[in-house]
Each structure stands twice: as C-alpha cells, then as structure tokens.
Amino acid sequence: MAGPTFGRNARLPRPPRRARAWLVAAVLAAAPAAALSVFRAVPVAWPRPVVQALSFTPWLVLPAAVGVACASLSRRAWLFATTTALLALQLFWLFPPGFARPAQATGTRRVELKVMNINAKHGEADAAEIVRLVRDNGIELLAVEEYTPALEDRLADEGLAGLLPNRISRPDARASGAAVYSLHPMTLTGAVPDTQFLMPTVGLNLDSGSQSVSLEVTIVHAKPPVDAGVAQWRQDLAALGKVAARPGNVVLIGDFNATYDHAEFRQLLAGAGGRQTVDVGVAAGSRLIPTWPMDGLPLPGIVIDHIVTNPEITGGAYAVHRVPGSDHAAVVATLGIPVER
C-alpha cells in the first residue's frame, strides 16, 4: 500500500483537540511557578509584593506537579521536559541540601534544652494552652512575642511560674512586648539594636555536672514586610545575622516574619563573617508544616517562626502546635548544647 504523499498545499495532521486542551492546562498550571521561580532564583532586594509572594514558594510544588501531569497528556515531549524540570526545581527548594545540619562529632557531651516559642497575637493567645504545652513537653525555655500585661497576668494565674520560675520580660499593650521564661537562671545581656519590636538577648548557664554550659538566646520579632515596612524588615534580618554569627552557643528563636525562600533569611543563616547557622525546622524537613496563619486570613500556611542555632548544637523533636487565640503556632524543639571543654 502506498504511503501518504504531501503536495505543496498539503497540511500536517493537527493534534487531537483534547491534547491541545491539556497543553493549555499545563501552561496555565506551570506559569505561576515559573514566574515566581525567577524571583526566587535571583537574590536581589525585590519590592514588597514580590517579597510577600515569595513566602508561598513551597506551595508551588502543587501547580508544578499538575503542570507535569497535564503536559504528559498533551503528548508534547518538550512541554513534559520543561514542566518536569520546573517541578524538580521546586522540590530542590523544598528540601534544600545546603542547610542541613552537619554531622556531629561522636563522643561530644551535650546538655539537652527543650525550647518553645509562641507569638501571642497582641496577648490574645490562650494562656492555659501555653502552660499545658510547657508542662506536657517538659519545656525549659519559653519565648513569647507580642507579650502584654494581661497575658503576663493570665500566665501567672495558670501557674507558669511553678514550671519556669525565672522570667525576663517587658510587657507592652501593643506588639512590641517580649518575654522569656526559663527553668535555668538567666541574665539580660542586651538587645538587637534599632528595631521596632523588642528583641532581647539573655545568657544562660546550664548545669552539666562538673562543667558549665553557656548559651546566648535572642528572642526574635522582626518587622513584617507589609506597607512601608520592607526596609525595616531587611534591617532587622541583617542585624539578626550579625547576632547569629557571634562565637559560642547561640540560639535565635521567635517570629522572623520571613521564610527560607527569602534571600534575606538565607543570608541570615549564612551568617556575617561566614559562620553558617542552622534552621531546626528546615533541617527536620518541615518546610510544609506552617506556623502562620493559624486563623484569620484564608492563605496557604507558611513557616515564619523559626529556631536557629549554630551548627554545633543538635536539634530534634521539632514540632508545631496550634494555640487558640493566636494566628501563630507554637514551635517546640529539643536542642543538644555541647559541653565546653
């Protein structure tokens, strides 16, 4: 049988209409991921709308996966290859290898410290639930942002002082108040300079038997990147990067108002002077376990509350807990502080 012949006016066969529909669907699904990936890949000082959009980068893995599925049904190899590469990029960002906690030296003695953070949303967080989480998880250090006089009274009424008898606090009727409660004695050693919200630093000496273990903890509450606050947000994160780069055992815990997908936060982890620090949640592979918003805004959840340590400190038992009354979740982790030799 003779094969088909093509004359000057002959037309190549058109793909089925259904395949063309899948092509359109693949492009529409992959387009948002492709556009935001450009901003994610280029670490410059993007304007406020881009900064806010970058917070939701982890969720781009979903439309990127839909794009791959639709591309496979479109019968176009080039589109399938393109969307597959885009999905691989989202997965690479979702589980970054570069900031995993490095292997720890065997035989190093450590003191465990169970820590917890909560942004109390202008003091509206449920004090009874905060105290329950402290009790049930054996928390030894609690950091609280947006700490108000009313919340201080409610926490006292719920018996927090019986669990964590040491407190350094400055309550405020607005969002600037902060407090740290501890099972161990501590001293106020300073505060992050030139910030809108109070970010105090405290020093602790942990009992390890024959040797002391010193630790510096900074309570974080960076300015959110909203309205005209982007410049202050960048200034806060840059200042926190300098704190993270200090020698010794350092912990930064609180509301950074930034995600791992912001270049400014990754620069903080890189540390001033090249001393890399570690995000306990990122190291635990918990980038899709959101800490905000727990109520109110109908947005996909993102991780803006973090526990950051120097790499010599181990991190484990990372968990996120809802607290009624707050739009932030409580973040809990067990830290292993190396004993000084």
N, C-alpha and C positions, 0 to 999 in steps of 0.2 A: 504494500500500500504506500502510495506516495505521501511524503510528509507535507506539512503546510508550507506554502510559499508566501513571500512578502513582497508586494509591489510597492511603488512609490507612495501610494495612498493607504497602504495597509496600516493598521493600528495594533500595537501590542495589547494583549489581553489585560483588562483592568482587574485589580484585586477585588475580591468579593466585598460587597458593601459592609458586611459585618466586620471584616478585617480592618476596613478604613475607620469604622467606629471605634474599634479597640485602639487604633493608633491615636485618635483624638483623645480618648480617655487616658492613655498612657502619658501623653504630653501634658494634659491638664493636671494629672496626679503628680508628675515629677517636677513640674515647673516651680512650685513654691520651694521645694527642697533645693533645686538647682540655684534659684535666685539667692536664697539665704546662705547657701554654701559659699557663695562668692564673698559675702560679708564675713562669714566665719573663718574663711581661709586667709583673709588679708587682715593682719593685726594693726589696724590704724584706729585713730580716735573718731569713730563713727558718731553721727548725730543721734540725738535721743531716740527717735523712732526705731532706728536700727539696733541700738543698744537694747531696747526693750524687746524687740523681735528676736534677737539672738538668745534671749533667755529660754525660748521654747525650742531650741535646736534639737534636743533629744527626741522630741516627738516627730521630727521629720522622717524618722525611720519608718513610720507608718505609711505616709503617702509615697515614700520612695519604694516600699515593698509593693504597694498597689501598682505603681508605675511599672515595676518589673513584670508583675502578673499580666497586666494589660498588654505590655509590649510583646510578651510571648504569644499572646493570642492574636496579635496584629500581623504575625508572620513576617516581621522585618528584623533581620539579624542585626542591623546597625542600631536600631532602636533598643533591642534587647540588650545589646552590649553596653550601650550608653546608660540605660537605667540600672543595669547591674552594677556598673562602676559607681554610679551615684549612691546606690544602696550600700555598697562596700565602704564608701567614704563616710556615710552616716554611722555605720557600725564601728568604724575605726575611731570616730569621735566619741561614740557612746561608751566604748571600753578602751580608753587610751592606755597604751603600754608604757608611755614615758613617765608617768607619775605614780606607778605602782610602788608600794613600799619595798625598798631594797632588802635583800637577805640579811638577817641579823647574825651577828657573831654568836656562835654557840658558847655556852658557859657564862654568858653575861648575867649577872644577878639583877633582878628587877623588882620594883615595888609596884603593885597594882593600884591604880586610882580609877574609880568609877565616876564618870562625869556626866552631867546633863545640862542642856541649855533649853531655855524657853523665852521667846518673845511674847510678852504678856498682853499685847494689844491694848495699850493705854491702861494697864492694870485690870482688864476685864477677864483675864484667864481664871479658870476655876481653881481656887486655892486648894480645895480638898483633893482634887485630882493631881495637882502638882505634888502635894505632900504624899499622896498614895504612891506615885511613881518613884519618889525618892525612897520611900520605905521599902517597896516591893523589889526595887532594883539595887538596893544597897548603895545608893549614891553617896559619894563622899565630897563632891564639889558640885554646887548648883549655880549656874549663871542665869541671870534674869535681866532682860532688856524691857524697856517701857514699864519701869517699876515705879509704882505710885504709892503715896502714903496709905491709901485704902487697901491696896494689895498687901503691903507690909503688915497691916493690922490683921487681915484675914489669914495670912500665912502663920502669924503668931498664934491666932486662935486655933488653927488646925494642928498646932504642936510641932511646927518645923524646927524650932529651936531645940527641942529634945532630940532631934535626929542630927541636925547640923548646928552646933552651938556657936560657931564663930561666924560673924557676919561683918561685911564691909558694904555699906550701902549709901546711896544718895537718892532718895525718892523724889520724884517730880510729878506734878499733876499733868504734865504733857508727856511727850515721847522720849524725853532726854534722860529719864531716871534709869539707874542701873544698880544691880546688887550682885554680890557673890556670897554664898553661904558655904561653909566648909566644916568638915569633921576635924580638920587639922588646923592648928594655929596659922595665921597668915598676917601679913603686913601690907599696907598700901605703899607701893613703891613709885607710883607715878600715873600718868595718863597719856594717851595718844594726843599730841598737840593739834590745835587748830581744827577741831571737829565740831560739828553742830550738836551731835549727841555724845554724851559722856561715854568714854571708853577707858575705864581704869585698868591698871596693871597691879596685880598683887603677887607677893612672893610667899611661897610655902616651903616648909621643911618637913619632909615626910620621914616617918620613923622606919628605919630599916634594920633595927637592932644595933649593930656595932658601928654603922656608918650612917651619915646623914645623906638625904637625897633632896637637893634643892630644885625648885621648879618655879618658873615665872609664867603666870597666866594673865592674858589680856582678854577682857570682856569686850566683844566687838558689836558695834551697831553703826554700820556705815549709812550714810545718807542715801536714800533710794534715788535711782536715776529717773526722776519724774520732773515735769515742769522745767524749772531752770536749775535743777539740782545736779545735772550731769557733771559739771566741773568739780563740785564739792565731792561727788561720788568718786571720781578719779583721784582726787587729792587724798581722800580717806584711804582708798585701797593702796595708793603709793606709800602712805605713811605706815600702814599695816605691814607692807612688805619689808620696811626697814625694821619693824619690831620683830618680824619672823626671822630676820637674818641675824639676830643677836646670838652670841655664843651661849652654850649651856642648854638646859632643857627648857623648851619654850612651847607653850600651848596658846593658840588663839581660838576662842570659842564664842559663837554668837551669830548674829544676823548680819551677814556680809552684804545683803541685797545684791548679790552677784552670783552667777553660776560659773561652772567650769568652762562654759562656752564663751565667756567674756575674756578677751585678751588681757584685760586689766587684772582679772583674778588669776590667770595663769602666770602673769608676771609676778604677782604676789607670791605664788608658790615657788617660782624660780628663785626668789629672794634677792635682796640687794647684796651685791658682793659675791653672788654665785652660790650661796648656801641654799640649796633646794629644800623645800618643806613638803609635807605630805598631807593631803586631804583624806581623813579617815574614811569618809563616805565613798569617795572616788576609789580608794584602794580596796574597799569592800565590794565594789561593783554595784553600787546602789544609786546609779545616776537616774533611774526611773522610779525611785521612791521619793515622792515630793515632800517638801516641808512647807510649801505655801502655794496657793491659798487653801486653807482648810475649810473656810466658809466665805460667804460673801460673793466675790467676783466669780462668774462662771467661766474660769480659764483652766486650761490644762495645767496640772500641778508641776512645779519646778523646784529645784533644790537651791535655796539661797541661804540656808542656815548650815554652818559648817563647823567642824572641829579640825583644826590644822595644827600639826606638830612638826618638830624637827625629825629627820628620818631615823634617829637612834631610838626614838620612842615607838614602841609597838602599839598597834591598835586592833581591837577586836570587839566582838559582841555589839557591833553597831546596830542601832535600832531607832525607829521613828514611831512616836506615839501621838495620837490626837489628844488635845486638851480642850475641853469645851470652853467657849468664851474667847478663844484666841484664833486668829487666822493663820497662825504659825503652829507647826507641830513641835513637840519636844524631841530633841535629839539626844540619844544616850550612847555611850561607848565606854569600854574598859581600856585604859591606857597602861602600858608597861613602861615605867620610868627606870632607866638604867641607874644602877648604884654607882656613885663616884668612887674611883679607886685612889 
